[in-house]
Amino acid sequence: MMHARKSLLSIAVLVALSGAAMADNSTVNTTQDGSSNSLNVDQQGATGSIVNVNQKGGQNNAGTQASGRFAGTPISQTATSSTLNINQGGYYNNAAAKQSGNNNSGAINQTGGSYTLGQSATLDQSSAYNTATIGQDTNTRTSASITQGNGNNNTATTSQSGNNTIVGATLTQSGNYNLGGISQQGNQGNVTAGLSQTGNSNTGNVSQQNSRIYTSANLTQNGNNNLGNVQQTSATNSSATAAQRGDYNTAGLYQSGDSHYANVQQRGDNNYASSTQTGNYNEETLLQTGNSNRATVSQTGSSSGFLSAANVVGVTQSGNNMVANVSQSGGGGNVATVYQH
């Protein structure tokens, strides 16, 4: 009952403060220590404002996330040139935040969650010149999601390291000149990353290293003059997919270890795709449709053990002025198919 009264009091105080803080350079600071606490903040119309939320313990909620048919009530900040920080230490914590306006910065950090249900964080931003980051370290299960919509020149990054199992990150951006990055390092297994960008002149990067059991990366870009890159190293049983639509696109995939699968699809003009796989039992599918395409695939495998039939490559190009280079080395049983028409 003490925790319940504490949570209700926190909500009441924060809403009152945010409702009155309409002047510029307003600040809301809150700290909760314990379990089963909940809080929310609604800050509107304050330029250069700050919201700091600190929670330590288990089963705490900073805002509420959408679930099924329930919309949720995230911590909300409608302002310009403002900052939002949420820090949660402990187990089974959830954070949900939303920022509206230009030149805003939002960050969520979650650490030390050993409970099997794990940690969850969502951060949504709209408008331009915003920065969003989510960091999740040394947890059991983690889920991170960033959405930046209807704006240009935004930056979004997620970082997940040292987590145990079931680690997922999703990043979605719409607009032009945006930068998106997903970093997953030293996680045990079942690691997934999804990065989607719609617009022109966007850059997307997915980096997964030192992960075990299963690792998956999916990069999708729709627009012109986009750059995409996926890197997987020391990741067993990994798969990577890069899909691009538009002109002047570049996609690069790099995988190191064993049991890899890569799928690259490009549709448009002047496309370049390069995929490098090293280790055992590599498989590559590369499709380009358009003009002035160039594809380079390099695979290195070995004939040791039951993975003696190592590498398989399939390249399909449709259009004019196309060049395909395939290099395979190591072991026997390699297969390469190049189809140009």
Backbone torsions as a table, in degrees:
resi	resn	phi	psi	omega
1	MET	NA	-32.9	179.0
2	MET	-63.1	-41.7	179.7
3	HIS	-65.6	-39.0	-179.8
4	ALA	-63.3	-45.3	179.7
5	ARG	-65.0	-38.3	178.8
6	LYS	-63.1	-41.0	-179.4
7	SER	-65.6	-45.7	-179.9
8	LEU	-63.5	-39.4	177.9
9	LEU	-63.1	-40.9	-179.7
10	SER	-62.5	-43.0	-179.6
11	ILE	-62.8	-46.0	-177.3
12	ALA	-62.1	-44.6	-178.4
13	VAL	-65.7	-43.0	-176.3
14	LEU	-68.0	-40.7	179.1
15	VAL	-65.6	-38.8	178.1
16	ALA	-63.9	-42.9	179.7
17	LEU	-64.3	-45.0	-176.4
18	SER	-68.1	-34.4	179.4
19	GLY	-66.6	-32.9	-178.8
20	ALA	-86.8	-17.9	-173.2
21	ALA	-87.7	73.0	179.6
22	MET	-96.4	-11.2	-179.8
23	ALA	-78.1	160.7	177.5
24	ASP	-67.4	159.2	177.3
25	ASN	57.6	39.5	177.6
26	SER	-87.5	151.3	-176.1
27	THR	-134.1	136.1	171.9
28	VAL	-122.9	119.6	176.5
29	ASN	-119.2	134.2	177.5
30	THR	-145.5	143.5	178.2
31	THR	-135.4	130.8	176.1
32	GLN	-127.5	133.1	-179.9
33	ASP	-126.2	114.7	-177.3
34	GLY	143.9	-163.4	-175.5
35	SER	-119.4	156.5	175.5
36	SER	58.5	37.8	176.2
37	ASN	-95.7	150.4	177.6
38	SER	-137.4	144.3	175.4
39	LEU	-151.4	160.7	176.9
40	ASN	-148.6	152.9	179.4
41	VAL	-135.9	137.6	173.4
42	ASP	-130.1	103.4	-176.9
43	GLN	-115.8	123.3	-173.2
44	GLN	-130.7	143.1	169.1
45	GLY	66.2	25.4	-178.6
46	ALA	-116.6	112.6	177.9
47	THR	-75.8	137.5	179.8
48	GLY	67.1	30.6	-178.0
49	SER	-88.6	165.7	-176.9
50	ILE	-136.6	136.0	171.4
51	VAL	-126.5	121.6	177.2
52	ASN	-120.6	123.5	179.0
53	VAL	-122.9	125.2	178.3
54	ASN	-127.5	123.9	177.9
55	GLN	-131.0	134.3	179.1
56	LYS	-131.2	121.8	-177.5
57	GLY	140.9	-156.6	-176.4
58	GLY	-123.2	152.4	176.9
59	GLN	56.8	42.0	178.0
60	ASN	-98.5	151.7	-179.9
61	ASN	-127.5	125.5	170.5
62	ALA	-110.1	98.1	-168.0
63	GLY	74.9	171.8	177.7
64	THR	-124.4	137.3	-177.9
65	GLN	-85.5	154.7	174.5
66	ALA	-68.6	141.2	-179.7
67	SER	-147.1	113.8	-179.8
68	GLY	61.8	-123.4	-180.0
69	ARG	-87.3	2.0	178.3
70	PHE	-94.3	126.5	-174.0
71	ALA	-72.1	-29.1	-175.7
72	GLY	82.6	163.4	178.7
73	THR	-131.3	86.9	-178.8
74	PRO	-74.1	159.4	168.2
75	ILE	-59.3	129.1	-170.7
76	SER	-120.0	134.2	176.0
77	GLN	-135.2	112.6	177.9
78	THR	-110.7	103.1	-171.0
79	ALA	-165.8	-177.5	176.2
80	THR	-128.1	139.4	178.8
81	SER	54.1	47.3	-176.4
82	SER	-119.6	168.3	-173.9
83	THR	-130.2	138.2	176.8
84	LEU	-131.3	123.4	179.6
85	ASN	-128.0	129.3	175.4
86	ILE	-125.5	121.9	178.0
87	ASN	-122.2	124.6	179.2
88	GLN	-128.7	125.1	176.4
89	GLY	-119.5	127.6	-178.0
90	GLY	134.1	-157.6	-172.0
91	TYR	-115.2	150.5	173.6
92	TYR	50.5	50.3	178.1
93	ASN	-102.2	151.4	-179.7
94	ASN	-130.6	139.4	179.0
95	ALA	-136.1	136.0	177.2
96	ALA	-140.9	127.6	-176.8
97	ALA	-141.9	152.6	179.3
98	LYS	-140.8	131.5	177.3
99	GLN	-123.2	136.0	177.0
100	SER	-125.9	130.1	-178.1
101	GLY	131.0	178.6	-177.3
102	ASN	-102.2	154.3	174.0
103	ASN	59.0	36.8	177.7
104	ASN	-100.8	157.1	178.5
105	SER	-128.2	128.8	178.7
106	GLY	-130.7	138.0	-178.6
107	ALA	-143.4	137.3	174.6
108	ILE	-127.7	128.8	177.8
109	ASN	-127.4	130.5	178.9
110	GLN	-131.9	129.1	-177.4
111	THR	-138.8	154.2	168.0
112	GLY	71.2	31.4	-180.0
113	GLY	-93.1	104.5	-177.5
114	SER	-96.9	-5.0	-178.7
115	TYR	-72.8	145.6	-173.1
116	THR	-65.0	-24.0	-179.9
117	LEU	-80.0	-14.8	168.4
118	GLY	74.1	-169.0	-176.0
119	GLN	-112.3	152.6	179.3
120	SER	-142.4	136.7	-179.1
121	ALA	-142.3	133.7	175.0
122	THR	-132.1	138.9	-179.7
123	LEU	-140.1	120.5	-179.7
124	ASP	-115.7	135.9	177.2
125	GLN	-134.3	144.1	174.8
126	SER	-129.7	153.8	-176.7
127	SER	91.8	-157.7	-165.1
128	ALA	-121.6	162.3	176.0
129	TYR	56.4	40.5	178.3
130	ASN	-104.8	158.0	177.7
131	THR	-128.3	130.2	179.9
132	ALA	-131.0	133.7	178.5
133	THR	-138.6	142.6	171.6
134	ILE	-131.2	127.8	176.8
135	GLY	-121.8	130.5	179.0
136	GLN	-135.1	115.9	-174.9
137	ASP	-131.2	144.1	173.5
138	THR	52.2	47.0	174.9
139	ASN	-110.8	169.8	175.1
140	THR	-82.9	-59.2	175.0
141	ARG	-122.8	142.6	-178.8
142	THR	-141.2	147.3	175.1
143	SER	-140.4	126.2	-178.6
144	ALA	-129.9	135.7	179.8
145	SER	-142.2	127.7	176.0
146	ILE	-125.1	132.5	176.0
147	THR	-127.9	125.0	175.0
148	GLN	-123.1	115.4	-173.6
149	GLY	-123.9	149.1	172.1
150	ASN	56.4	45.1	178.9
151	GLY	-155.6	163.0	-179.5
152	ASN	-117.6	159.8	175.2
153	ASN	58.6	39.6	176.3
154	ASN	-99.0	155.9	177.6
155	THR	-129.6	131.5	179.2
156	ALA	-137.6	132.9	179.4
157	THR	-140.6	143.4	170.9
158	THR	-124.3	142.0	179.6
159	SER	-133.5	122.9	179.2
160	GLN	-131.5	121.7	-176.9
161	SER	-144.1	145.4	175.0
162	GLY	66.9	22.9	178.2
163	ASN	-89.9	160.8	-171.2
164	ASN	-82.7	-69.2	-174.9
165	THR	-150.1	157.8	-177.3
166	ILE	55.9	75.9	-178.6
167	VAL	-114.5	120.8	-177.1
168	GLY	-133.7	142.7	177.6
169	ALA	-138.5	135.4	178.2
170	THR	-131.1	131.0	-179.1
171	LEU	-133.6	125.0	-178.0
172	THR	-128.4	127.5	179.7
173	GLN	-132.8	139.1	172.7
174	SER	-130.6	135.8	-175.2
175	GLY	130.7	-168.2	-175.9
176	ASN	-117.1	153.4	175.7
177	TYR	58.3	39.0	178.1
178	ASN	-98.9	154.1	178.9
179	LEU	-123.9	125.3	179.5
180	GLY	-129.3	135.4	-179.4
181	GLY	-141.5	136.2	174.6
182	ILE	-121.8	125.1	179.1
183	SER	-122.3	124.6	178.6
184	GLN	-132.1	111.5	-172.4
185	GLN	-127.8	132.5	170.7
186	GLY	64.5	32.0	176.6
187	ASN	-93.5	152.6	-170.7
188	GLN	-74.8	-49.0	-176.7
189	GLY	-171.7	168.0	-178.3
190	ASN	54.1	57.4	-177.2
191	VAL	-103.0	124.2	-179.0
192	THR	-129.6	145.5	178.1
193	ALA	-139.6	135.1	176.4
194	GLY	-133.9	122.2	-178.5
195	LEU	-126.6	122.7	-178.1
196	SER	-127.5	129.2	179.6
197	GLN	-130.9	132.7	177.3
198	THR	-124.0	123.4	-177.2
199	GLY	139.0	-165.5	-176.0
200	ASN	-115.0	150.0	174.3
201	SER	57.8	40.2	176.7
202	ASN	-98.4	155.1	177.9
203	THR	-126.0	127.6	179.1
204	GLY	-127.3	135.9	-178.3
205	ASN	-138.5	132.1	175.1
206	VAL	-123.3	125.1	180.0
207	SER	-125.4	120.6	179.1
208	GLN	-128.5	121.2	-176.2
209	GLN	-136.8	145.5	173.0
210	ASN	55.1	43.8	175.8
211	SER	-108.1	151.7	-175.0
212	ARG	-116.4	164.1	172.0
213	ILE	71.7	-70.4	-176.1
214	TYR	-149.2	130.4	-179.9
215	THR	-137.7	132.0	-177.2
216	SER	-136.8	138.1	177.6
217	ALA	-134.0	136.0	179.2
218	ASN	-133.1	118.6	-179.8
219	LEU	-119.2	122.5	-179.6
220	THR	-127.0	128.0	178.5
221	GLN	-132.0	132.6	-179.8
222	ASN	-129.2	111.8	-177.4
223	GLY	151.6	-164.8	-177.2
224	ASN	-110.8	148.5	172.3
225	ASN	58.2	42.9	179.0
226	ASN	-99.1	154.5	179.5
227	LEU	-126.7	125.6	-179.7
228	GLY	-130.7	144.2	-178.7
229	ASN	-146.9	135.7	175.3
230	VAL	-127.1	129.4	179.6
231	GLN	-129.4	124.5	176.6
232	GLN	-128.2	120.5	178.8
233	THR	-131.1	142.1	-179.3
234	SER	51.7	42.3	-179.8
235	ALA	-122.0	110.8	-177.7
236	THR	-77.6	142.1	178.6
237	ASN	53.8	59.8	-176.1
238	SER	-106.8	151.0	174.9
239	SER	-136.4	143.9	-178.8
240	ALA	-138.3	135.0	179.1
241	THR	-130.7	130.5	176.2
242	ALA	-129.1	124.1	-179.9
243	ALA	-126.2	127.6	-179.3
244	GLN	-132.1	139.7	174.3
245	ARG	-127.9	130.2	178.8
246	GLY	131.9	-165.2	-174.9
247	ASP	-105.9	156.0	172.7
248	TYR	56.3	43.2	-177.6
249	ASN	-94.9	149.5	176.4
250	THR	-133.9	129.5	178.7
251	ALA	-131.2	131.7	179.0
252	GLY	-129.5	130.5	177.2
253	LEU	-123.0	134.5	177.2
254	TYR	-134.0	127.2	-179.1
255	GLN	-133.2	139.9	-179.3
256	SER	-136.8	127.1	-179.0
257	GLY	138.6	-134.9	178.6
258	ASP	-137.5	161.3	177.5
259	SER	55.4	65.2	-177.0
260	HIS	-110.0	149.2	173.0
261	TYR	-136.2	131.5	179.6
262	ALA	-130.1	138.0	179.5
263	ASN	-135.0	116.0	-179.0
264	VAL	-118.9	127.5	177.9
265	GLN	-129.5	127.1	178.3
266	GLN	-131.8	135.4	177.2
267	ARG	-132.5	115.4	-177.2
268	GLY	151.2	-160.3	-176.5
269	ASP	-109.9	154.0	173.4
270	ASN	53.5	47.5	-178.1
271	ASN	-92.7	148.3	176.2
272	TYR	-134.9	128.6	179.7
273	ALA	-132.2	133.1	178.9
274	SER	-135.3	127.9	179.7
275	SER	-131.3	128.4	179.3
276	THR	-121.3	124.1	179.0
277	GLN	-125.1	131.5	176.8
278	THR	-128.5	145.1	-178.9
279	GLY	121.2	-150.7	-175.7
280	ASN	-107.1	146.6	170.0
281	TYR	54.3	66.1	178.8
282	ASN	-98.1	145.6	178.1
283	GLU	-137.8	133.6	-173.9
284	GLU	-135.3	132.7	172.0
285	THR	-127.9	124.6	-176.1
286	LEU	-132.9	124.4	-178.7
287	LEU	-125.8	126.4	176.1
288	GLN	-127.6	134.9	177.7
289	THR	-130.3	119.5	-178.8
290	GLY	144.6	-158.6	-176.3
291	ASN	-111.9	155.8	173.4
292	SER	55.4	44.3	-178.6
293	ASN	-92.0	149.0	176.8
294	ARG	-140.8	129.9	-178.8
295	ALA	-127.5	133.0	178.2
296	THR	-128.1	121.9	-179.8
297	VAL	-125.8	129.2	177.7
298	SER	-130.6	127.5	-178.9
299	GLN	-130.4	139.7	176.1
300	THR	-132.2	117.7	179.6
301	GLY	-129.0	-173.7	178.3
302	SER	-138.6	162.8	-177.3
303	SER	-102.8	19.0	-176.7
304	SER	-80.6	146.5	172.6
305	GLY	66.0	-152.3	-176.4
306	PHE	-80.9	-1.1	179.8
307	LEU	-98.9	36.7	-174.1
308	SER	-69.4	-29.7	174.8
309	ALA	-86.6	90.5	-160.4
310	ALA	-81.4	-69.6	-161.4
311	ASN	-112.6	142.6	177.1
312	VAL	-134.8	129.6	-179.2
313	VAL	-131.0	135.2	172.5
314	GLY	-133.4	120.3	-179.2
315	VAL	-121.4	127.7	177.8
316	THR	-126.2	126.2	179.4
317	GLN	-128.4	133.6	177.6
318	SER	-126.8	119.1	-178.9
319	GLY	144.2	-156.1	-176.0
320	ASN	-116.8	157.4	173.5
321	ASN	55.3	49.9	-175.7
322	MET	-102.7	144.8	176.8
323	VAL	-133.0	130.9	178.1
324	ALA	-127.5	125.6	178.2
325	ASN	-119.5	123.4	179.7
326	VAL	-125.0	127.3	178.5
327	SER	-128.6	124.4	178.8
328	GLN	-127.0	137.5	178.5
329	SER	-147.9	150.4	177.3
330	GLY	100.0	120.1	173.4
331	GLY	71.9	-166.9	178.7
332	GLY	-124.0	179.0	177.8
333	GLY	76.2	20.8	178.5
334	ASN	-79.8	143.2	-179.2
335	VAL	-130.7	129.8	177.1
336	ALA	-132.5	129.4	179.0
337	THR	-128.8	124.0	178.6
338	VAL	-122.0	123.6	-179.4
339	TYR	-123.1	118.8	179.1
340	GLN	-124.6	132.8	178.7
341	HIS	-153.5	NA	NA
